Amino acid sequence: MARRAGYGGSVQWATFTIAGVTEWEINAEGEALDSTGMDSAGVAAYIPGITRWSGRVAGKWDSTDTNSLRHGAPPAITPGSTATVNLYVVGATDTSDYVCTVVYVTGWRTTVSLEGIVTWEMTFQGSGALTYPTVS
């Protein structure tokens, strides 16, 4: 089994890579609709329903990131904004290991601590088909 270290991952928002990312996650789920009837012989039966996904990206503030997160300028990423996002497992050069989806930003949080580094977290809701990498 080939394992992957997370330190090579990255997040591409539209046409640029977000600086300072420390982690990302995708949460995919699907509904199981109860189709049990009196003719089911006392055994529950289900059919697939709607699928959906959401996720988050978190990182450490990088003041040199002029594309996405910069203070003092209109940022490209704000609640309500949308883009095609590529979430890479290994790095933006390995196109066999990424998840791609259109997302809508649902939340943004910046944390500033007296004894720590400034961090941020973005949450999003996926829209349309979620594209997984092709495993060869």
Buried (B, 14 or more C-beta within 10 A) or exposed (E): EEEEEEEBBBBBBBEBBBBBBBEBEBEBEEEEEEEEEEEEEEEEEEEEEEEBBBBBBBBEBBEEBEBBBBEEEEBBBEEEBBBBBBBBBBBBEBEEBBBBBBBBBBEBEEEEEEEEEBBBBBBBBBEEEBEEBEEE
